[in-house]
Amino acid sequence: MSREMTEEEAEYWDKYYTENTPQTDPTRPGVFARRKAARMVELDNLSADYLLTKFQATNKLPTEIIHDMVCHEMAAA
């Protein structure tokens, strides 16, 4: 059973998180973090140059460019 937060509760949590910003620790895995060495890849010079050129032309991050390429490849399959 869920209920809505009262005004007092909302004010308390607003003040609490305004004064106590959550700290993250990149050395510890969290809910959205996955420690998988397989996710680290090294690029050859051609691929790195391509991503850099594409980044400069489109202002998209390399991860966004790779994502678009993967989606395009999957759609063509």
N, C-alpha and C positions, 0 to 999 in steps of 0.2 A: 504494500500500500504506500503510495507516495503522496506527499502533500506539498503545497507551495510554501516557500520561505516567507517568514513574516518580515515586516519592515525592520524590526529590531535585529533579526538575524542577518538580514542583508547589510545593514549598516555595520554590524560587528565584523562580518567577513570582508566587507569593503575596506574598513579601517585596518584589519589584521593584515590583509595581503598588500595593502598600500605601504604599510610600515615594515612588513617582513617579506620582501621579495623572495620567491623560491629560488634556491641555488641548485645548479646542476653540477654533476660530477661526471665528466666524460670518461673517466676510468671505470665507472660502474654501469652495467647495463640497466636500462629502464624499460618501461612498458613498450615504448616505441623503438627501442634500440635493439639491434641484433648484432651479436658478435660473431661474424662469420668471415674468416680470412678469405673465403672464396669471393667475397664482394669487392676485394681490393684487386684491381687489375692494373697492369702496367701497359702503357700505350707505346706503340712504335712511333717513330718520328713522323711518318706520313699521317697517321691517324691524329696525333697531337696537333700537327700543323693544320690539318683539315678542321678540327674542332675550334682552334684558335681563330682561323679565318672566318668560319661560320659565326662564331661568337661576335667578332668585330662587325660583321655585316648585319646581323640580326638582333644583337643585344640579348640573345638568349643564353642562358647558362649552358655549359657543356652537358650537364645532366639533362636539361630540357631538350637539347639537340639529339642526344642519344635516345631519349624517350621517344621523340618523334620518329627517329629512324627505326626503332624497334616496332612501334605501332604500324608504320608503313610496311615493314617487312611481314608482320603478322597478317595484315589485311590482304597482302598479295599472296599469302600461302593458301 
